[in-house]
């Protein structure tokens, strides 16, 4: 059985990883930690925004940040069979749901953040996941 743990590297994501360890056993479950690198929106004049080197630099930095979040979360799940995947897309929820639709995953686990703006955004993500996911979604407070 496979769990998809959505992670941005925040304390909420790490708490969700610890929750998995407390409620599931590594002998029957594997975890895929997914971090989403949102497709960057480049601000500025159309000429500047379309410079390939500038856009590539921003995208590379976003992917690297997502990879670091994934790797940080994996350290919490020591002793488990854990894979790390970096997804890309304009919407975090859409990227996660797209992954679920094309991979054998049994449930999504996502943590909540405590910052007001971040909480609102993650609340929107967890709401969207719960509304559109074809599999169960656990939101860990």
N, C-alpha and C positions, 0 to 999 in steps of 0.2 A: 504494500500500500504506500502511496506517495502523498505527501503534503507539500503544497506550494506556500512558502513563507515569503511574503512580500516585505522587502526591507529597503529602507532609505538610510540605514545606519544609525537611526535615532534611538534614544533610550526606549521608546515604545516598541520598536522593532526588536531590540535586544530582549525586552521583557516578553515579547511574543515567543522568541526562541527559547527562553527559559520555561515558559508555559508548556511548550511542546515537550521539553525534557521531563517535566513533571507529570504529564498526562499520557504520554505515549512511550512505547519501548522501542529502542533501536533495533531489536531483533526482528520486528515485524513491520517497521516503518522506515522509509527513507524520506529525506527532506531535500527539496530543491529550493534554494534561496534565490529569489528573483529580485533584481534591482532594476528599476526602469530609468533609462536615460531619455528624458523627454527630448523630442526633436526641438532644437533651439530655434527661437524666433529672434532673428537678427534685427536690431533697431538701427536706424540711420537712413541715409539716402539710398535709393535703390542701387546706385552704382557701387557704393561702399558695401552694402549688405550682400551683394552678389559676388564679391571677390572670393574665389574658391579658397584661397589660403586662409582668409579670415573665418569663413564659415567652417572650414575643416578644423581649424584650431579650436573654435568654440565647441564643435561636436566632439572632438577628441577629448577635451577637458571634461565634458559632461559624461562621456562613456567611462573615463578613468575614475571620476567621482562615484559613479554607480558601481564600478568594479570594487572600489575600496569599501563601499557600504556593504556589498555582498561578502567580501572577505572578512570584514569585521564581524558580521553576524555569524559567519561560519565558525569562528573561534569559540563562540558560546556553545555550539553543538558538538564539542569534542567527543569522540567515541561513536558518533553516528555516521551513517553513510549519507554524506551531504554533497550535493552538486551546486554549483554556482552558475547562474545564467544572467547575462545583462540583456535586457530587452530594450528596444527603442520604439518611440512613437510619440505622437503629440499628446496622447492621453494615457495616464498611468493605468487607469482601470481598463481601458480598451486593450492595452498591451498585455496586461495580466489575463484578461478573458480570452484574448487571442491565443495565448500560450496554452491555457487550459483546454481550449477547443482542439488543439493539435497535438497534445501530449497526454499520456495517461496519468492524470492527477485526480485524487479522491476528495480533497478539500483544500481551501485556501485559508491561511492564517495571516491576519494582519493586526498590527498593534496600533494603538491610538497615541497621539502626541498630546502634550499638555499645553503648548503655547496657543494663545487664542486664535491667531490667524492660521497657524499650522493645524490646530485642532479642527477648525472649520474646513480647511482643505482636505485633511485626511478623513474627516467626517463625510465629506462629499465623495471621496474615493471609496470608502467602505460602504456607503449607501449605494453607490453605483455598482459596486461588486455584488452586494447582496441582491440588488434588483435584477441584474443581468447575467450573473454567473449561472452556468448550468449545473454547478456542484455547490455543496455547502460552503459557507464563508463564516469563519469564526473571527470576531473582532475582540481583541484582548484589551481590556481597560488598563 
